[in-house]
């Protein structure tokens, strides 16, 4: 399925369901589009990572992600301070792209980003509904979902998922959103892609899902 077909199918499924995104995603899974569970995740990029998933060039996949502090914030407002060893910005993956080698260029199309129905910022909980983050009865912000952390493994050394480097990482860039394409200079076989820390809008973070298409440009 190419990008045009995918977007057309996504629009049709959303219109037909009239309900939540989970039903839309289920429909795509029924069409053979795989969901990559957030159960396989990591906190440090490096060349010797064991792949959590393998994908084909051109394959469309659903990637389920964690928020930046999955063990520290609950929907009821309970917040635990970060301790040594806690997961911070865990990336789903690593995702091994078959056929990609060092020196290749890898482009990742971000086709769609779906968010949950709640988010948080500095411990405060916000409901996410009808395209808005609801602060109170008078104040609401438009949702602009973006991916905070996405990158590939470096050939040498390590890259923590809380930092940005030349192979990506925690960039917190608002332009990393649906409709954008990221281009990486591959340094290791399979690229070893990881992503997480999805924002409903900048400074509001929550569990989300990202839809990617992996393709080869060389």
C-alpha positions in Angstrom: 0.0 0.0 0.0 1.5 3.3 -1.0 1.2 6.7 0.8 -1.8 7.9 -1.3 -3.7 4.7 -0.8 -3.0 4.7 2.9 -4.2 8.3 3.5 -7.3 7.6 1.4 -8.0 4.5 3.5 -7.4 6.3 6.7 -9.9 9.1 5.8 -12.5 6.6 4.7 -12.2 4.4 7.8 -12.4 7.4 10.2 -15.5 8.7 8.4 -17.1 5.3 8.4 -16.5 4.5 12.0 -17.7 7.9 13.5 -16.0 6.7 16.7 -12.6 6.6 18.3 -9.2 6.1 16.7 -8.9 2.6 18.2 -11.5 1.3 15.8 -9.7 3.0 12.9 -6.4 1.3 13.9 -8.1 -2.0 14.3 -9.4 -1.7 10.7 -5.9 -1.2 9.4 -4.6 -4.2 11.4 -7.3 -6.2 9.7 -5.8 -5.0 6.4 -2.5 -6.4 7.4 -0.8 -3.2 8.7 1.2 -4.2 11.7 1.0 -2.5 15.1 4.5 -2.3 16.8 3.8 -2.4 20.5 5.4 -0.1 23.0 6.2 -3.1 25.1 9.6 -3.3 23.2 11.4 -0.1 24.1 14.8 1.3 25.1 16.4 4.4 26.6 19.8 4.5 24.8 20.7 4.3 21.1 23.9 2.4 20.2 25.1 0.3 17.3 24.8 -3.1 19.0 21.1 -2.8 20.0 19.0 -6.0 19.5 16.2 -5.1 17.1 12.7 -5.2 18.6 11.0 -5.2 15.2 11.9 -5.8 11.6 10.1 -3.9 8.8 10.3 -3.9 5.0 11.2 -0.9 2.9 8.0 0.9 2.0 6.0 -0.8 4.7 3.3 1.2 6.6 3.3 0.4 10.3 1.5 1.6 13.4 3.9 2.5 16.2 2.6 2.6 19.7 4.6 4.9 22.0 5.1 5.8 25.7 5.0 9.3 27.0 8.2 10.8 28.5 7.6 9.5 32.0 5.5 6.3 31.8 6.0 5.3 35.4 5.8 8.7 37.0 2.4 10.2 36.1 -1.1 8.8 36.3 -4.4 10.1 35.0 -5.7 10.8 38.5 -2.9 13.3 39.0 -0.6 11.2 41.2 2.9 12.1 40.4 6.2 10.4 41.5 9.5 12.2 41.4 12.0 10.7 38.9 14.5 8.3 40.5 17.7 6.7 39.2 16.8 3.9 36.8 13.4 5.3 35.8 12.6 5.2 32.1 12.7 8.7 30.6 11.6 9.2 26.9 11.7 5.5 26.1 11.7 4.8 22.4 9.6 2.0 20.8 11.9 -0.4 19.1 14.6 -0.6 17.9 13.1 -0.9 14.5 15.4 -2.7 12.0 14.7 -1.6 8.4 15.5 -4.5 6.1 17.8 -3.6 3.2 19.2 -0.4 4.8 23.0 -0.2 5.2 25.5 2.4 6.5 25.9 5.2 4.0 22.3 5.0 2.8 19.7 7.7 3.3 16.5 6.7 5.1 13.3 8.8 4.8 10.5 8.3 7.3 7.1 9.7 6.4 4.9 10.7 9.3 1.5 10.0 8.0 -0.7 10.3 11.1 -0.3 10.9 14.8 -3.2 9.9 17.1 -3.3 10.9 20.8 -5.2 9.6 23.8 -7.9 11.5 25.6 -5.7 13.0 28.4 -2.3 14.6 28.8 -0.2 16.3 31.4 2.3 19.1 32.0 4.3 19.4 35.2 1.9 17.1 37.0 -1.3 18.9 35.9 -3.8 16.7 34.0 -5.6 18.0 30.9 -8.5 16.4 29.1 -8.0 16.1 25.3 -11.3 16.3 23.4 -12.6 17.6 20.1 -9.2 18.8 18.9 -8.4 20.7 22.1 -6.5 20.5 25.4 -9.0 21.7 27.9 -7.4 23.8 30.7 -10.7 25.1 32.3 -14.1 26.3 31.2 -12.6 29.4 29.5 -9.2 28.3 28.2 -8.4 25.6 25.6 -5.5 25.0 23.2 -5.6 23.5 19.8 -4.0 20.1 19.6 -0.9 20.0 17.3 0.4 16.4 17.8 4.2 16.0 17.3 6.9 13.5 18.1 9.3 14.6 20.7 11.9 11.8 20.3 12.8 10.0 17.1 16.1 8.9 15.7 18.5 6.2 14.5 21.5 4.5 16.1 25.0 6.1 15.8 27.9 4.1 14.5 30.0 4.9 17.6 29.2 5.7 21.2 25.8 6.0 22.7 22.9 8.5 22.5 20.5 8.8 25.4 16.9 9.3 24.3 16.7 12.5 26.4 19.3 14.3 24.2 19.4 15.5 20.5 22.4 14.6 18.3 23.2 14.3 14.6 21.2 11.0 14.4 18.1 12.6 15.9 16.9 11.8 19.4 14.9 14.1 21.7 14.5 17.0 19.3 11.2 18.3 20.6 10.6 20.0 17.3 7.1 21.0 16.4 7.7 20.3 12.7 8.1 16.6 13.4 4.4 16.1 12.9 1.9 14.4 10.5 2.7 15.3 6.9 6.4 15.7 7.5 9.2 13.5 6.4 12.5 13.0 8.3 15.7 12.1 6.4 18.6 10.4 8.2 22.1 9.5 7.0 22.2 5.8 8.1 25.2 4.8 10.2 24.4 1.2 11.1 22.8 -1.7 9.3 19.0 -1.5 9.5 19.2 2.1 10.9 17.7 0.9 14.2 14.9 3.5 14.5 13.2 4.4 17.7 10.6 7.0 18.7 8.5 8.1 21.6 7.6 11.1 23.8 4.6 12.1 21.7 3.2 15.5 22.5 -0.5 16.4 22.0 0.8 20.0 21.7 4.1 21.4 22.8 4.5 21.1 26.6 1.5 18.7 26.9 2.6 15.1 26.8 0.8 11.8 26.8 0.7 8.3 25.5 0.2 8.3 21.7 0.5 6.4 18.5 2.4 7.3 15.4 1.9 6.0 11.9 5.1 5.7 9.9 6.0 4.7 6.4 9.6 3.6 5.9 11.2 4.1 2.5 14.5 3.9 0.8 15.8 7.0 -1.1 19.1 5.6 -2.5 
